[in-house]
């Protein structure tokens, strides 16, 4: 008997007089001869994530830098504060010289930088953005076929997230490795490689309850004013997302070769010392990476520390934020020595995060090869809260779409050019991004394959 199935085929039949259907996992017969794509030409999924840390990296009053390579293009050198990226250097592109253009708006310290990178416009008020963060556009494009549209995590233990659809309310992050493990692999998780599977009755009930109020939703929308319609549309959009996620959980998950359910992490006391935050980052990276490999989500947002970072070196009497302002520039070396040491420790967290993703073998490469991670901070020179030369990075191969291992240097180009580039590489159908002087339709094609 000949088979005429493809990756979208469903097994259909009757059960107790009712029609039933069942999805088919990603079998080898659906892949091309190299195992890099489906036989019908569709690529294996690209994942996307943001990684944020506060207080930038170390610039100097005379225009020098402890992080910017001197060489541009491919083969850039590893600078002191990029030492932690050495193992994955060829998979990381460095972007220097980019800035936030305020269009007359003030520099809101520890907010304007990353708010502008994410929303495309310098904000008018602290803790608010003038629009959605761009990660939500990517989640709408690539995150609808997984259990979670996106996952947020905060390694410092603080409830900090910059992912927003409204500009005023933000996604709630998991603030400890235990909490992240429970979210990804606790109740509701279905092992994609288990031979035993059946739909969860509680999920079926929740989906039925949501579906039952469809008519009432429409009636309510028709009977309220414009302002309430906007609020209801946002609310119902979240419900629709929930319905979609529940529907996904009622389908047998596709097998994932790289998926290995991790052991539950050990709960540790919360502390803001940089060694604890980095330890949390490494554990969360491992959990997030396996969550991606197990197809629980394709989009994540990781916050290492808030903009006004309160991390400190164990035994020190000052926090990182205070040190960046109080420490004088060393007259001989030309930079803030303690600040630079802390910056290198903070970047260690980013390096270990990427290393954890690169350690998971998947298909023809690693999870990092099939992902795009955008790392960025809130400021260039923290001592003066500069919005120029904000450190930004793209890491991972994005399934061959990112020409990694380059240093792209500019003189005052808007940060939105990199945001637009990230969106287009990750697969969001976006032609331009930003507002006013930061509006751009020019991605950085040098790093786009």
Helices and strands as residue ranges (DSSP letters): E 10-15, E 18-23, G 28-30, E 47-52, E 73-74, G 80-91, E 92-96, H 112-119, H 135-142, E 151-154, H 177-185, H 201-212, H 214-222, H 226-249, H 274-293, E 299-303, H 320-326, H 337-358, E 361-362, E 365-366, G 368-370, E 371-376, G 382-384, E 392-395, G 398-400, E 406-409, H 416-426, G 436-438, G 445-447
